[in-house]
């Protein structure tokens, strides 16, 4: 999978919502870059009204901008991986959305191909960001592994000694509390952490948790019935 964090011109997969929010933040952090086009396979063939750049299909990207890196900003983790696989098959280069040299980011952070880290995120030592991961968190403290195609939402925080699997969605304002060096806190593949949840223990793969302290949704429903019967 080809990727680069060093580029001047690039294109973005995504033309609305989360994609526009991410793109604007990234462009502010990259003053010497130029966004050439937005990719949208549902609605395309027009000039974006506020950005004044073309909105094009994936096929047209391959024809007109085959050599420009592609920043994939889709919020849905499954869609993001599918787009990565298609771009890889087409021989495209992925844009890795990071801003190097920031004093609040440890220089030893390992970035996977095509990941995106917001310029405001504070990242400590011994952190690995997986392929295609999307980081909008306030803090990723230290000794953290974030799996491929996972999301850390706006104003979320991940404390020390945490392992987060693939396709995990951590919603805004959630807090993932500390594990330990010998027993890290683990969030399994495909888990969902709800808005504002405070996670103090490991979460099994595919489980949705919410609340403070975070619990699986069936437990919250049971507690709700007890409190309201």
Secondary structure, DSSP 8 states (H G I E B T S, - for coil): --EES--SEEEEE--SHHHHHHHHHHHHH-TT-EEEEEE-SSS-SEE-TTT-SEEE-HHHHHHH-TTSEEEE--S-HHHHHHHHHHHHHTT--EE-B--TT-TTB-TT-EE-TT-EE-TT-EE-SSEEE-TT-EE--SEE-SSEEE-TT-EE-TT-EE-SSEEE-TT-EE-TT-EE----SSS-EEE-TT-EE-TT-EE-S-B-TT-EEETTTTEEHHHHHHHHHHHH-
